[in-house]
Structure formats: C-alpha cells, structure tokens
Amino acid sequence: MPIYEYRCPKGHVFEVLQRMDASQPEVCEVCGAGPVERVLHPVAIHFKGTGFYATDYGRGSRRQAKESSSDSGGESKSGSSKESGKPSGDS
C-alpha cells in the first residue's frame, strides 16, 4: 500500500498509509481542520544510456570525426592561399 502525504488548511503535513482506491481523509489528523489536499511531489527521472547528451561517456568516434574535420579545414585554408598566388608568409 502506498503512503500519501496530505496538507491541511492550517499548514500541517501528515502521511497516511492507505489503498489506492480508498477515499482521502476529510480532516487533519493533527488539528482536525478540513478539507485536506493531497501533496504531489515531482518524480525523479534518470536518463541512462548513450545518446542523451553530446558530452556522454562512450564512443570516441565522434571526437575523432570532429578532430579530422577541423584538421581538413585548416589544410584547405593553407591550400587556398597557395592557389591565390599570395605568399604564405615564409619570406
């Protein structure tokens, strides 16, 4: 059976162990004020596995592809200066 958390209008928070199909309590267990409302909490989510972020652990093939593309980009720049007829700066 799950434990549900309730809050009364005066701010008291209390827990009740009850069945899922049972009706919620109508008054606070601490002070007797009502009506009470169920407190909802966010669910923790853990993304596991590869492919969720670019900085994931794992395969180095992406890093190698980035390095090789940046290396080829540098070579094309030096090659274009030779084609234009301008000196490369090695005078």
C-alpha positions in Angstrom: 0.0 0.0 0.0 1.3 3.5 -0.8 1.9 6.3 1.6 0.2 9.5 0.7 1.0 12.9 2.1 -1.7 15.4 2.9 -1.7 19.1 3.9 -4.5 20.8 6.0 -5.5 24.5 5.6 -3.5 25.4 8.7 -0.3 24.1 7.1 0.1 20.8 8.9 1.5 18.0 6.8 0.8 14.3 7.6 1.2 10.9 5.9 -1.5 8.2 5.6 -0.9 4.6 4.6 -3.9 3.7 2.5 -5.1 1.7 -0.5 -5.0 3.4 -3.9 -8.8 3.2 -4.3 -9.5 4.4 -0.7 -11.0 7.9 -0.3 -8.8 10.6 1.1 -9.2 11.8 4.7 -11.6 14.7 5.2 -9.9 16.3 8.3 -6.4 16.8 9.5 -5.0 14.2 11.9 -3.1 16.9 13.8 -5.7 19.6 14.4 -9.0 18.3 12.9 -9.3 21.1 10.3 -10.5 20.3 6.8 -10.7 19.8 4.0 -7.2 18.4 3.3 -5.5 18.2 0.0 -3.0 15.6 -1.3 0.6 16.8 -1.7 2.2 15.9 -5.0 5.9 15.6 -5.4 7.9 15.6 -8.7 9.2 12.2 -9.8 12.9 11.7 -10.2 13.9 10.8 -13.7 17.3 9.3 -14.6 18.3 9.2 -18.3 20.6 6.2 -18.7 22.3 5.1 -21.8 24.1 6.8 -24.7 22.7 9.4 -26.9 21.1 11.8 -24.5 23.8 14.5 -24.5 26.7 15.4 -26.7 29.1 15.0 -23.7 28.1 11.4 -23.0 30.6 8.9 -22.0 31.4 6.3 -24.5 32.4 6.1 -28.1 35.3 8.3 -29.2 34.3 8.1 -32.9 32.5 11.5 -32.7 35.6 13.1 -31.2 37.8 11.6 -33.9 35.4 12.8 -36.6 35.4 16.3 -35.2 39.2 16.4 -35.0 39.6 15.1 -38.5 37.1 17.6 -39.9 38.9 20.5 -38.1 42.3 19.3 -39.4 41.0 19.1 -43.0 39.5 22.6 -42.6 43.0 24.0 -41.7 44.6 22.3 -44.7 42.1 23.8 -47.1 42.8 27.3 -45.9 46.5 26.9 -46.5 45.9 25.4 -49.8 43.6 28.3 -50.9 46.3 30.8 -50.2 48.8 29.0 -52.4 46.2 29.0 -55.2 45.6 32.7 -55.0 49.3 33.5 -55.6 49.8 35.3 -52.4 52.9 34.5 -50.4 52.3 32.3 -47.3 54.3 34.5 -45.0 57.5 32.4 -45.2 59.8 35.1 -46.6 
